[in-house]
Amino acid sequence: MGSVWIDFDGLITIERDGWGSFSLDSLYLRDHCPCSECRHPETQQRLVDTFSIPEDIHPEDTDYRGNCLMITWSHGNHESLYNWDWLQAQRSDPLFPNEIRYFESNISDQPPIVGFQSVMSSENGVKNWVNRIRTWGFCFVDGCPPTSEDTQALIERITFIRNTHYGGFWRFTSDLASKDSAYTQLALAAHTDTTYFTDPAGLQTFHLLSHTGGEGGASLLVDGFRAAEILRAESPNDFETLCQVKIRGHSSGNEGIAIMPERAFPVITTEAAKPGRPGRVIQVRWNNDDRAAMAGLPLEDVKRFYRAARKWAEILGRPKSEYWVQLGPGRALTFDNWRVLHGRSAFTGEREMCGAYTNMDDFISRWKTLNFSSDEILNRI
């Protein structure tokens, strides 16, 4: 099965065939005892009082029971059973593996698409949809009836709709009913939405219900993760600047609305770097139109920011970065607002669009429960 030994610092070292060896802290293990006295079997929340556990707690005995490591603790003679899958999961990041594929302009030859009926009729259809969004950053849903009711029902197959100062599910034209450039006929440069929120919207869905008496209004998608990696490769200093210099967005056009986060945030957020591996890009938040003043920033940071932002904008605007597509009734578009920037060309005539935001954490939760078993998920908490 393997072997376990304890050192004088309270570390428990575990060795098992095919795993090599790794160490875990005694207090950490006792704090994560999965028994029903220590973790509620239904809510999966901790019941044990962490700070009633002595700092010097250590195993009095260890043994193997089936596929579990049993530890009898020095405090209270408490017994804990840890399954090997959970122990193995402690060696790495708790995030689940996910394939990310960058897209560029030639994605037009074979974009990710699922069918409306498939999504609405089966969980497997929803799984195919969310997996494409996770992989490519966006996915079309073809065959969606051009109605608000059907579009809302489609969105809610993933999770509930997020309410903002624009409402929940929205239906709009170019009438400036809300004071935002999206409610005009103007061209919109590539951007992410809700940069003025501490927690920007996770997914966004658009469905063009009608366009009469005019032309134009092609939709633009740009893979922000791909653009960030190009920036990192071509201009590492500029990449670091957009990871370090923090700015704010604002939403100030509507009466009674003055949204600007208490904290400033970088344009590019990465996970922590690991030995031999740079930090993976996990969020892009960029809307030059909504960018607030950089009051209080050191002048050198302001200069660094403008220099880096100029390079960033140039990468976003390269023809190879831009995927242009003409939406129409019957084709809904859902995309990851933390990754994919969107925009549009100017248009004439009357367009009616509907859609909504959903939260990122709820989307990821839905993706996990569709792709992994309950045991696999619980082994990572």
C-alpha positions, -999 to 999 in steps of 0.1 A, spaced: 0 0 0 27 25 10 43 40 41 38 69 64 62 86 88 61 116 110 89 141 117 94 164 147 78 194 129 45 178 127 48 169 91 33 136 79 51 122 49 32 97 27 48 74 2 28 52 -21 38 31 -52 35 53 -83 31 85 -63 65 92 -49 64 109 -15 48 141 -3 42 157 30 12 172 47 9 192 80 -6 173 109 -29 202 119 -40 206 83 -50 169 81 -68 169 115 -86 201 104 -98 183 72 -110 151 89 -140 140 67 -159 121 94 -195 131 102 -184 146 135 -160 170 118 -178 176 84 -215 178 79 -224 148 56 -251 169 38 -237 204 36 -200 193 34 -192 222 58 -167 220 86 -181 211 121 -149 208 140 -136 239 158 -103 244 141 -88 264 169 -97 239 196 -71 215 179 -38 218 197 -10 232 175 12 203 184 -13 176 174 3 146 159 -6 110 150 -4 84 177 -10 56 152 -15 50 115 -30 21 96 -47 12 63 -83 5 59 -94 -5 24 -86 25 2 -80 48 31 -53 60 55 -64 58 91 -49 82 116 -55 81 154 -47 115 167 -29 125 199 -58 148 210 -89 131 221 -79 98 205 -99 108 175 -98 86 144 -97 100 109 -100 81 76 -86 98 45 -92 82 11 -62 80 -12 -79 100 -40 -83 130 -15 -47 127 -3 -35 126 -39 -55 157 -47 -37 177 -19 -6 176 -40 -18 200 -66 -41 229 -74 -78 222 -66 -89 234 -100 -101 208 -125 -83 202 -158 -97 221 -187 -84 223 -223 -81 259 -235 -77 264 -272 -70 299 -286 -89 312 -315 -81 338 -342 -98 351 -373 -98 317 -391 -122 302 -365 -148 314 -390 -141 282 -410 -154 260 -381 -167 280 -351 -180 261 -320 -218 255 -325 -244 235 -307 -281 231 -315 -309 247 -295 -330 216 -293 -301 196 -280 -294 221 -252 -330 223 -242 -338 186 -243 -308 170 -224 -281 176 -199 -256 161 -224 -266 190 -247 -258 215 -220 -226 197 -213 -215 200 -249 -224 237 -248 -205 246 -216 -175 225 -227 -172 245 -259 -174 278 -240 -147 266 -216 -125 254 -244 -129 282 -270 -143 310 -249 -175 312 -269 -202 291 -286 -231 297 -309 -265 281 -303 -283 276 -337 -320 272 -341 -330 293 -311 -364 308 -318 -361 346 -321 -381 354 -290 -371 368 -256 -388 339 -239 -368 312 -257 -336 331 -253 -341 335 -216 -350 298 -212 -318 289 -231 -296 310 -208 -312 296 -177 -302 261 -189 -267 270 -175 -277 290 -144 -297 319 -132 -295 353 -147 -275 380 -130 -293 413 -122 -274 446 -127 -284 482 -131 -295 472 -167 -319 448 -152 -318 410 -154 -328 397 -189 -326 427 -212 -341 435 -246 -329 467 -262 -326 488 -293 -304 518 -302 -326 543 -283 -302 551 -254 -329 539 -230 -298 531 -209 -270 556 -212 -244 533 -226 -228 531 -260 -242 496 -265 -276 514 -269 -265 534 -299 -257 527 -335 -220 534 -330 -191 510 -337 -177 495 -305 -141 485 -301 -131 452 -286 -139 453 -249 -151 432 -219 -182 442 -201 -187 454 -166 -151 463 -159 -166 487 -133 -178 458 -111 -155 443 -85 -168 409 -99 -174 414 -136 -201 394 -153 -189 359 -162 -209 349 -193 -228 371 -217 -254 359 -242 -266 380 -272 -294 372 -296 -302 395 -324 -340 393 -327 -344 416 -357 -326 441 -379 -348 461 -403 -343 491 -426 -305 491 -426 -272 472 -426 -240 467 -407 -237 458 -371 -213 428 -375 -201 413 -342 -164 412 -333 -148 386 -310 -112 386 -299 -95 360 -277 -81 380 -248 -61 350 -235 -44 346 -269 -37 384 -270 -22 383 -235 2 355 -244 12 374 -276 19 405 -254 39 383 -230 60 369 -258 65 402 -278 68 427 -250 73 411 -215 77 444 -198 43 456 -211 27 424 -201 40 428 -166 28 464 -165 -8 453 -174 -5 427 -146 7 452 -121 -7 486 -127 -43 487 -113 -70 509 -128 -107 514 -124 -137 514 -147 -169 533 -141 -205 534 -151 -219 569 -147 -243 577 -175 -276 567 -159 -293 589 -134 -288 576 -99 -260 553 -109 -223 560 -100 -206 526 -101 -168 524 -96 -152 497 -75 -135 505 -42 -105 485 -54 -86 490 -86 -77 460 -108 -51 451 -134 -61 446 -171 -46 411 -170 -48 387 -140 -27 356 -138 -25 327 -113 7 325 -93 37 314 -113 52 280 -105 88 268 -109 95 266 -146 60 277 -155 47 312 -158 14 321 -143 -16 312 -165 -38 341 -176 -72 337 -158 -89 371 -165 -89 400 -189 -108 432 -180 -105 458 -207 -128 486 -218 -110 517 -228 -143 536 -231 -152 529 -194 -117 535 -180 -118 560 -151 -91 585 -143 -59 572 -128 -58 597 -100 -32 589 -73 -11 566 -94 26 574 -95 35 593 -128 59 565 -138 31 540 -135 8 562 -156 35 564 -183 41 526 -181 4 520 -184 -1 541 -216 29 525 -232 17 490 -224 -20 497 -233 -9 511 -267 8 478 -275 -21 458 -261 -46 477 -283 -24 471 -313 -25 433 -307 -62 433 -302 -67 452 -335 -46 429 -357 -66 413 -385 -55 378 -373 -69 386 -338 -103 397 -350 -131 373 -357 -160 391 -374 -194 375 -377 -229 387 -387 -254 376 -361 -290 370 -371 -323 358 -357 -321 322 -347 -284 322 -337 -276 331 -301 -240 337 -290 -227 330 -255 -191 340 -245 -168 341 -215 -166 378 -205 -134 371 -185 -116 360 -216 -133 371 -249 -135 407 -259 -164 417 -281 -174 447 -302 -194 456 -333 -193 476 -365 -216 506 -368 -250 500 -383 -280 517 -397 -317 509 -393 -334 493 -363 -320 464 -344 -335 446 -315 -312 426 -293 -318 406 -262 -296 388 -237 -283 386 -202 -253 381 -179 -245 351 -157 -220 348 -129 -187 331 -135 -187 310 -103 -221 296 -111 -211 288 -147 -180 269 -135 -201 251 -109 -224 239 -137 -195 229 -158 -179 209 -130 -211 190 -121 -217 181 -157 -182 168 -162 -171 153 -129 -186 129 -104 -196 140 -69 -167 121 -54 -142 138 -78 -156 172 -68 -156 164 -30 -120 152 -32 -110 187 -41 -126 206 -13 
